[in-house]
Amino acid sequence: MFNFNSSKVAACRISCGARLGIPEWAFDSQEAAGSALASGHEKQRSLLVLDLAFAHLAAGRIDGAFALGTRALEVGLRYRSGRIIERARALRRAHAPTNPAKVVRDFDERLHGVYL
């Protein structure tokens, strides 16, 4: 059995808020999920950071979303994690401007040509 503490509950709220398009849930739970965001499990932490990136995107914070997405993508590339890479691709697909910002272009450049 695993301990299911308040930090894990907050991490679940972040994930649910991001997937349901309710960024307030994610932002309100971010501080309580501090230990999950600082855990030693890099791949799991990166998936949670991508959920935060989706929340930022839903709130219209494009720079914050893709800055977080880039951090998570780096971990995914280092560990060759298809799950992280696919979530990063989903983040990019969720944002389709006609003239992307520099942070989005940098994210695209990093993601371009990644095959696992």
CNS distance restraints for C-alpha pairs under 8 A (distance, minus, plus):
assign (resid   4 and name CA) (resid   8 and name CA) 5.98 0.50 0.50
assign (resid   4 and name CA) (resid   9 and name CA) 7.20 0.50 0.50
assign (resid   5 and name CA) (resid   9 and name CA) 6.48 0.50 0.50
assign (resid   6 and name CA) (resid  10 and name CA) 6.14 0.50 0.50
assign (resid   6 and name CA) (resid  32 and name CA) 7.17 0.50 0.50
assign (resid   6 and name CA) (resid  33 and name CA) 7.62 0.50 0.50
assign (resid   7 and name CA) (resid  11 and name CA) 6.21 0.50 0.50
assign (resid   7 and name CA) (resid  32 and name CA) 5.70 0.50 0.50
assign (resid   7 and name CA) (resid  33 and name CA) 4.47 0.50 0.50
assign (resid   7 and name CA) (resid  34 and name CA) 6.88 0.50 0.50
assign (resid   7 and name CA) (resid  35 and name CA) 6.30 0.50 0.50
assign (resid   7 and name CA) (resid  36 and name CA) 6.18 0.50 0.50
assign (resid   8 and name CA) (resid  12 and name CA) 6.20 0.50 0.50
assign (resid   8 and name CA) (resid  33 and name CA) 6.69 0.50 0.50
assign (resid   8 and name CA) (resid  36 and name CA) 6.75 0.50 0.50
assign (resid   9 and name CA) (resid  13 and name CA) 6.29 0.50 0.50
assign (resid   9 and name CA) (resid  33 and name CA) 7.77 0.50 0.50
assign (resid  10 and name CA) (resid  14 and name CA) 6.27 0.50 0.50
assign (resid  10 and name CA) (resid  29 and name CA) 5.06 0.50 0.50
assign (resid  10 and name CA) (resid  30 and name CA) 7.03 0.50 0.50
assign (resid  10 and name CA) (resid  32 and name CA) 5.77 0.50 0.50
assign (resid  10 and name CA) (resid  33 and name CA) 4.98 0.50 0.50
assign (resid  11 and name CA) (resid  15 and name CA) 6.35 0.50 0.50
assign (resid  11 and name CA) (resid  29 and name CA) 7.16 0.50 0.50
assign (resid  11 and name CA) (resid  30 and name CA) 7.59 0.50 0.50
assign (resid  11 and name CA) (resid  33 and name CA) 5.36 0.50 0.50
assign (resid  11 and name CA) (resid  36 and name CA) 6.77 0.50 0.50
assign (resid  11 and name CA) (resid  48 and name CA) 7.13 0.50 0.50
assign (resid  12 and name CA) (resid  16 and name CA) 6.04 0.50 0.50
assign (resid  13 and name CA) (resid  17 and name CA) 5.81 0.50 0.50
assign (resid  13 and name CA) (resid  25 and name CA) 6.22 0.50 0.50
assign (resid  13 and name CA) (resid  26 and name CA) 6.19 0.50 0.50
assign (resid  13 and name CA) (resid  29 and name CA) 6.47 0.50 0.50
assign (resid  14 and name CA) (resid  18 and name CA) 6.09 0.50 0.50
assign (resid  14 and name CA) (resid  25 and name CA) 6.20 0.50 0.50
assign (resid  14 and name CA) (resid  26 and name CA) 3.95 0.50 0.50
assign (resid  14 and name CA) (resid  27 and name CA) 7.38 0.50 0.50
assign (resid  14 and name CA) (resid  29 and name CA) 6.16 0.50 0.50
assign (resid  14 and name CA) (resid  30 and name CA) 6.97 0.50 0.50
assign (resid  14 and name CA) (resid  48 and name CA) 7.59 0.50 0.50
assign (resid  14 and name CA) (resid  51 and name CA) 6.70 0.50 0.50
assign (resid  14 and name CA) (resid  52 and name CA) 6.70 0.50 0.50
assign (resid  15 and name CA) (resid  19 and name CA) 6.16 0.50 0.50
assign (resid  15 and name CA) (resid  26 and name CA) 7.16 0.50 0.50
assign (resid  15 and name CA) (resid  48 and name CA) 6.86 0.50 0.50
assign (resid  15 and name CA) (resid  51 and name CA) 5.48 0.50 0.50
assign (resid  15 and name CA) (resid  52 and name CA) 7.56 0.50 0.50
assign (resid  16 and name CA) (resid  20 and name CA) 5.92 0.50 0.50
assign (resid  16 and name CA) (resid  25 and name CA) 7.92 0.50 0.50
assign (resid  16 and name CA) (resid  26 and name CA) 7.84 0.50 0.50
assign (resid  17 and name CA) (resid  21 and name CA) 5.88 0.50 0.50
assign (resid  17 and name CA) (resid  22 and name CA) 4.63 0.50 0.50
assign (resid  17 and name CA) (resid  23 and name CA) 5.58 0.50 0.50
assign (resid  17 and name CA) (resid  24 and name CA) 7.21 0.50 0.50
assign (resid  17 and name CA) (resid  25 and name CA) 5.05 0.50 0.50
assign (resid  17 and name CA) (resid  26 and name CA) 5.28 0.50 0.50
assign (resid  17 and name CA) (resid  55 and name CA) 7.04 0.50 0.50
assign (resid  18 and name CA) (resid  22 and name CA) 6.09 0.50 0.50
assign (resid  18 and name CA) (resid  23 and name CA) 5.91 0.50 0.50
assign (resid  18 and name CA) (resid  25 and name CA) 7.93 0.50 0.50
assign (resid  18 and name CA) (resid  26 and name CA) 6.46 0.50 0.50
assign (resid  18 and name CA) (resid  51 and name CA) 5.55 0.50 0.50
assign (resid  18 and name CA) (resid  52 and name CA) 6.65 0.50 0.50
assign (resid  18 and name CA) (resid  54 and name CA) 5.51 0.50 0.50
assign (resid  18 and name CA) (resid  55 and name CA) 4.64 0.50 0.50
assign (resid  18 and name CA) (resid  58 and name CA) 7.67 0.50 0.50
assign (resid  19 and name CA) (resid  51 and name CA) 7.54 0.50 0.50
assign (resid  19 and name CA) (resid  54 and name CA) 7.62 0.50 0.50
assign (resid  21 and name CA) (resid  55 and name CA) 6.81 0.50 0.50
assign (resid  21 and name CA) (resid  58 and name CA) 5.99 0.50 0.50
assign (resid  22 and name CA) (resid  26 and name CA) 7.31 0.50 0.50
assign (resid  22 and name CA) (resid  55 and name CA) 7.14 0.50 0.50
assign (resid  22 and name CA) (resid  58 and name CA) 7.49 0.50 0.50
assign (resid  23 and name CA) (resid  27 and name CA) 6.18 0.50 0.50
assign (resid  23 and name CA) (resid  55 and name CA) 4.57 0.50 0.50
assign (resid  23 and name CA) (resid  56 and name CA) 6.82 0.50 0.50
assign (resid  23 and name CA) (resid  58 and name CA) 6.30 0.50 0.50
assign (resid  23 and name CA) (resid  59 and name CA) 6.09 0.50 0.50
assign (resid  24 and name CA) (resid  28 and name CA) 5.87 0.50 0.50
assign (resid  25 and name CA) (resid  29 and name CA) 6.10 0.50 0.50
assign (resid  26 and name CA) (resid  30 and name CA) 6.00 0.50 0.50
assign (resid  26 and name CA) (resid  52 and name CA) 6.63 0.50 0.50
assign (resid  26 and name CA) (resid  55 and name CA) 6.43 0.50 0.50
assign (resid  27 and name CA) (resid  31 and name CA) 7.93 0.50 0.50
assign (resid  27 and name CA) (resid  52 and name CA) 7.99 0.50 0.50
assign (resid  27 and name CA) (resid  55 and name CA) 7.80 0.50 0.50
assign (resid  29 and name CA) (resid  33 and name CA) 6.18 0.50 0.50
assign (resid  30 and name CA) (resid  34 and name CA) 6.60 0.50 0.50
assign (resid  33 and name CA) (resid  37 and name CA) 6.21 0.50 0.50
assign (resid  34 and name CA) (resid  38 and name CA) 6.12 0.50 0.50
assign (resid  35 and name CA) (resid  39 and name CA) 5.76 0.50 0.50
assign (resid  36 and name CA) (resid  45 and name CA) 6.71 0.50 0.50
assign (resid  37 and name CA) (resid  45 and name CA) 5.63 0.50 0.50
assign (resid  37 and name CA) (resid  48 and name CA) 7.25 0.50 0.50
assign (resid  37 and name CA) (resid  49 and name CA) 7.45 0.50 0.50
assign (resid  38 and name CA) (resid  45 and name CA) 7.39 0.50 0.50
assign (resid  39 and name CA) (resid  45 and name CA) 6.77 0.50 0.50
assign (resid  40 and name CA) (resid  45 and name CA) 7.98 0.50 0.50
assign (resid  41 and name CA) (resid  45 and name CA) 6.07 0.50 0.50
assign (resid  42 and name CA) (resid  46 and name CA) 5.99 0.50 0.50
assign (resid  42 and name CA) (resid  75 and name CA) 7.11 0.50 0.50
assign (resid  43 and name CA) (resid  47 and name CA) 6.46 0.50 0.50
assign (resid  43 and name CA) (resid  75 and name CA) 6.88 0.50 0.50
assign (resid  43 and name CA) (resid  76 and name CA) 7.06 0.50 0.50
assign (resid  43 and name CA) (resid  79 and name CA) 7.89 0.50 0.50
assign (resid  43 and name CA) (resid  81 and name CA) 7.84 0.50 0.50
assign (resid  43 and name CA) (resid  84 and name CA) 7.51 0.50 0.50
assign (resid  44 and name CA) (resid  48 and name CA) 6.47 0.50 0.50
assign (resid  45 and name CA) (resid  49 and name CA) 6.14 0.50 0.50
assign (resid  46 and name CA) (resid  50 and name CA) 6.15 0.50 0.50
assign (resid  46 and name CA) (resid  71 and name CA) 7.71 0.50 0.50
assign (resid  46 and name CA) (resid  72 and name CA) 4.66 0.50 0.50
assign (resid  46 and name CA) (resid  73 and name CA) 7.76 0.50 0.50
assign (resid  46 and name CA) (resid  75 and name CA) 6.85 0.50 0.50
assign (resid  46 and name CA) (resid  76 and name CA) 7.63 0.50 0.50
assign (resid  46 and name CA) (resid  84 and name CA) 7.17 0.50 0.50
assign (resid  47 and name CA) (resid  51 and name CA) 6.37 0.50 0.50
assign (resid  47 and name CA) (resid  72 and name CA) 7.13 0.50 0.50
assign (resid  47 and name CA) (resid  84 and name CA) 6.25 0.50 0.50
assign (resid  47 and name CA) (resid  87 and name CA) 7.65 0.50 0.50
assign (resid  48 and name CA) (resid  52 and name CA) 6.38 0.50 0.50
assign (resid  49 and name CA) (resid  53 and name CA) 6.18 0.50 0.50
assign (resid  49 and name CA) (resid  68 and name CA) 6.33 0.50 0.50
assign (resid  49 and name CA) (resid  69 and name CA) 7.18 0.50 0.50
assign (resid  49 and name CA) (resid  72 and name CA) 6.39 0.50 0.50
assign (resid  50 and name CA) (resid  54 and name CA) 6.26 0.50 0.50
assign (resid  50 and name CA) (resid  68 and name CA) 6.73 0.50 0.50
assign (resid  50 and name CA) (resid  69 and name CA) 5.64 0.50 0.50
assign (resid  50 and name CA) (resid  72 and name CA) 6.40 0.50 0.50
assign (resid  50 and name CA) (resid  87 and name CA) 7.07 0.50 0.50
assign (resid  50 and name CA) (resid  88 and name CA) 7.00 0.50 0.50
assign (resid  50 and name CA) (resid  91 and name CA) 7.79 0.50 0.50
assign (resid  51 and name CA) (resid  55 and name CA) 6.37 0.50 0.50
assign (resid  52 and name CA) (resid  56 and name CA) 6.25 0.50 0.50
assign (resid  52 and name CA) (resid  65 and name CA) 7.43 0.50 0.50
assign (resid  52 and name CA) (resid  68 and name CA) 7.54 0.50 0.50
assign (resid  53 and name CA) (resid  57 and name CA) 6.16 0.50 0.50
assign (resid  53 and name CA) (resid  64 and name CA) 7.02 0.50 0.50
assign (resid  53 and name CA) (resid  65 and name CA) 4.11 0.50 0.50
assign (resid  53 and name CA) (resid  66 and name CA) 6.67 0.50 0.50
assign (resid  53 and name CA) (resid  68 and name CA) 5.58 0.50 0.50
assign (resid  53 and name CA) (resid  69 and name CA) 5.87 0.50 0.50
assign (resid  53 and name CA) (resid  91 and name CA) 7.69 0.50 0.50
assign (resid  54 and name CA) (resid  58 and name CA) 6.15 0.50 0.50
assign (resid  54 and name CA) (resid  65 and name CA) 6.47 0.50 0.50
assign (resid  54 and name CA) (resid  91 and name CA) 6.47 0.50 0.50
assign (resid  55 and name CA) (resid  59 and name CA) 6.22 0.50 0.50
assign (resid  55 and name CA) (resid  65 and name CA) 7.58 0.50 0.50
assign (resid  56 and name CA) (resid  60 and name CA) 6.26 0.50 0.50
assign (resid  56 and name CA) (resid  61 and name CA) 5.00 0.50 0.50
assign (resid  56 and name CA) (resid  62 and name CA) 6.77 0.50 0.50
assign (resid  56 and name CA) (resid  64 and name CA) 6.30 0.50 0.50
assign (resid  56 and name CA) (resid  65 and name CA) 4.96 0.50 0.50
assign (resid  57 and name CA) (resid  61 and name CA) 5.43 0.50 0.50
assign (resid  57 and name CA) (resid  62 and name CA) 5.51 0.50 0.50
assign (resid  57 and name CA) (resid  64 and name CA) 7.87 0.50 0.50
assign (resid  57 and name CA) (resid  65 and name CA) 5.37 0.50 0.50
assign (resid  57 and name CA) (resid  95 and name CA) 7.71 0.50 0.50
assign (resid  61 and name CA) (resid  65 and name CA) 6.13 0.50 0.50
assign (resid  62 and name CA) (resid  66 and name CA) 6.27 0.50 0.50
assign (resid  63 and name CA) (resid  67 and name CA) 6.02 0.50 0.50
assign (resid  63 and name CA) (resid 101 and name CA) 7.94 0.50 0.50
assign (resid  63 and name CA) (resid 103 and name CA) 6.18 0.50 0.50
assign (resid  63 and name CA) (resid 104 and name CA) 7.68 0.50 0.50
assign (resid  64 and name CA) (resid  68 and name CA) 6.16 0.50 0.50
assign (resid  65 and name CA) (resid  69 and name CA) 6.06 0.50 0.50
assign (resid  66 and name CA) (resid  70 and name CA) 5.88 0.50 0.50
assign (resid  66 and name CA) (resid 103 and name CA) 6.30 0.50 0.50
assign (resid  66 and name CA) (resid 104 and name CA) 6.17 0.50 0.50
assign (resid  66 and name CA) (resid 107 and name CA) 6.75 0.50 0.50
assign (resid  67 and name CA) (resid  71 and name CA) 6.51 0.50 0.50
assign (resid  67 and name CA) (resid 103 and name CA) 6.94 0.50 0.50
assign (resid  68 and name CA) (resid  72 and name CA) 6.39 0.50 0.50
assign (resid  69 and name CA) (resid  73 and name CA) 5.97 0.50 0.50
assign (resid  69 and name CA) (resid  88 and name CA) 6.35 0.50 0.50
assign (resid  69 and name CA) (resid  91 and name CA) 7.59 0.50 0.50
assign (resid  69 and name CA) (resid 107 and name CA) 7.77 0.50 0.50
assign (resid  70 and name CA) (resid  74 and name CA) 6.21 0.50 0.50
assign (resid  70 and name CA) (resid 107 and name CA) 6.05 0.50 0.50
assign (resid  71 and name CA) (resid  75 and name CA) 6.82 0.50 0.50
assign (resid  72 and name CA) (resid  76 and name CA) 6.32 0.50 0.50
assign (resid  72 and name CA) (resid  84 and name CA) 7.34 0.50 0.50
assign (resid  72 and name CA) (resid  88 and name CA) 7.75 0.50 0.50
assign (resid  73 and name CA) (resid  77 and name CA) 6.11 0.50 0.50
assign (resid  73 and name CA) (resid  84 and name CA) 6.75 0.50 0.50
assign (resid  73 and name CA) (resid  85 and name CA) 6.32 0.50 0.50
assign (resid  73 and name CA) (resid  88 and name CA) 6.34 0.50 0.50
assign (resid  73 and name CA) (resid 111 and name CA) 7.92 0.50 0.50
assign (resid  74 and name CA) (resid  78 and name CA) 6.16 0.50 0.50
assign (resid  75 and name CA) (resid  79 and name CA) 6.18 0.50 0.50
assign (resid  76 and name CA) (resid  80 and name CA) 5.53 0.50 0.50
assign (resid  76 and name CA) (resid  81 and name CA) 4.87 0.50 0.50
assign (resid  76 and name CA) (resid  82 and name CA) 7.28 0.50 0.50
assign (resid  76 and name CA) (resid  83 and name CA) 7.91 0.50 0.50
assign (resid  76 and name CA) (resid  84 and name CA) 5.20 0.50 0.50
assign (resid  76 and name CA) (resid  85 and name CA) 5.83 0.50 0.50
assign (resid  77 and name CA) (resid  81 and name CA) 6.58 0.50 0.50
assign (resid  77 and name CA) (resid  85 and name CA) 7.32 0.50 0.50
assign (resid  80 and name CA) (resid 116 and name CA) 6.78 0.50 0.50
assign (resid  81 and name CA) (resid  85 and name CA) 6.32 0.50 0.50
assign (resid  81 and name CA) (resid 116 and name CA) 7.78 0.50 0.50
assign (resid  82 and name CA) (resid  86 and name CA) 5.98 0.50 0.50
assign (resid  82 and name CA) (resid 116 and name CA) 6.22 0.50 0.50
assign (resid  83 and name CA) (resid  87 and name CA) 6.32 0.50 0.50
assign (resid  84 and name CA) (resid  88 and name CA) 6.17 0.50 0.50
assign (resid  85 and name CA) (resid  89 and name CA) 6.20 0.50 0.50
assign (resid  86 and name CA) (resid  90 and name CA) 6.15 0.50 0.50
assign (resid  87 and name CA) (resid  91 and name CA) 6.23 0.50 0.50
assign (resid  88 and name CA) (resid  92 and name CA) 6.44 0.50 0.50
assign (resid  89 and name CA) (resid  93 and name CA) 6.18 0.50 0.50
assign (resid  89 and name CA) (resid 111 and name CA) 7.71 0.50 0.50
assign (resid  90 and name CA) (resid  94 and name CA) 6.10 0.50 0.50
assign (resid  91 and name CA) (resid  95 and name CA) 6.85 0.50 0.50
assign (resid  92 and name CA) (resid  96 and name CA) 7.43 0.50 0.50
assign (resid  92 and name CA) (resid 108 and name CA) 7.79 0.50 0.50
assign (resid  96 and name CA) (resid 100 and name CA) 7.80 0.50 0.50
assign (resid 100 and name CA) (resid 104 and name CA) 5.85 0.50 0.50
assign (resid 100 and name CA) (resid 105 and name CA) 6.34 0.50 0.50
assign (resid 101 and name CA) (resid 105 and name CA) 6.33 0.50 0.50
assign (resid 102 and name CA) (resid 106 and name CA) 6.08 0.50 0.50
assign (resid 103 and name CA) (resid 107 and name CA) 6.20 0.50 0.50
assign (resid 104 and name CA) (resid 108 and name CA) 6.12 0.50 0.50
assign (resid 105 and name CA) (resid 109 and name CA) 6.11 0.50 0.50
assign (resid 106 and name CA) (resid 110 and name CA) 6.27 0.50 0.50
assign (resid 107 and name CA) (resid 111 and name CA) 6.14 0.50 0.50
assign (resid 108 and name CA) (resid 112 and name CA) 5.80 0.50 0.50
